[in-house]
Amino acid sequence: MNNIPYQRKSGQFERARGIGHVPIIENKFVKNELKSYHISHQEKVDEIPQELIFDLSQEINKETLPKYIFSFDGSSKEVEVDERFPSTRLGYLQIAAVLVLMEEIIEQEKHTFINPSKLKDTIYESIQPMVFPGSNIRKKNCTNLVESWRYGIYEIFTKYVIEDTALLDIYFTLLKYGKERFSGNNIILKKCAATERCAKNIPVPKEGCKCPSCGLELFPTDALRVYEEVYDLQSNSGPLNRMMSCLEHLYMIGYLEYLRKRRLDLLSNTAFIIDGPLAIFGPQAWIHRSILNFINTHIYQNLEDQSFKYPIIVGIEKTGNFAEHADIISKFLKPQTLMLLTENYIYKYILSCQKPQSGEYGSETYYGQKLFYKTKKQQILTITIPTKKKPLFTKEILKHPALLGTLNLLDHIGTIIYKDALIPIALAHSYASIPLKTGSKILKILSQKELNIT
Ligand SMILES: [Zn+2]
């Protein structure tokens, strides 16, 4: 801070406008300020520590492929509903679950170019579109926007089903595995969602209840705390994306449970791919603990008891700090090698702007361990594999029963049409995506029709 000139303190905006024709980057104050910045990703990587690299080609090639692949992806978009009042907005969200037969991909693999759209006739998809109120809009039975979101989310959870089970039931099944948030048949709401500084630790049943202190309606889905980031008179794409991410994971949980109840053999032969890391961020981050326990003590345990192997569960990141770093260091890795990420490495090369906080990276958000994998086809992927337990950065992951099967699958589902993309993800994405141009026009018309705005 000491190299910032004194003058800057008074009226810096006037000053900035006063320099008019001088490009901002040439301004000496700006120049000095820039010198005081540390920018991540500028650390040069000359080689990767050998102890982090594992050539697994021998072992991977012995693995068998799963029969089915499920992939999950969501997309969201906030649109204006009335040109005269551009701040009146609605949020749309869509989740796609796509099921692909592995043999169809193998068939496609014989051709030089694998085209995901060719596969479209042979896959099964479930698309669920949802709508959320935005700035200047409330549900008719609610007093404001925040309440509309709370009620709206509860409604979605009661009305939307995954095959035959309501989202709300899946949510309750999952939360039973997060001990500190569940008691009897109730979800424990840490604080009243209807009134600020009201009751704490309120047990809320599936059907909702009145707050013991303020008497207002509370919903079990309030525990997701999505409403905390909802504000009137501004964009709500933030909470919309939080909701989307939560739902993607919940959909995966729903299908894991669906197969577990019916066909353990099929579950064991199915892969589940999520677009993004196996992690939950923001006010909902606490749910990652329930997912970790659900996978380990419920799904894995059930399969183990019946001597079935674990299904493949993997998160794939296409963007962000890790994916960008993976691109840079890809040249150091041979095909079919796995790179272990240690906390040391992460904070030195990838997140050098962040100081390690208490505990390890991702301990409050991840239910898996992050790794880099270079496929047989030379794609570099940032993946997360469910951890059996924390901490997240040990070599133990190499012993994970589903690791080699996962890498083998990733070797086969790459597509050269999109850089570092995987066929099932590309498919899920194409179903989930709300097209930016035509899409928003259609959504706008739909919004206008349904809301009677002319
Ligand atoms: Zn209350």
Residues whose N, C-alpha, C, O or C-beta is under 5 A from the ligand:
A	BS01	ZN	C192 T195 C198 A199 C211 S213 C214 G215
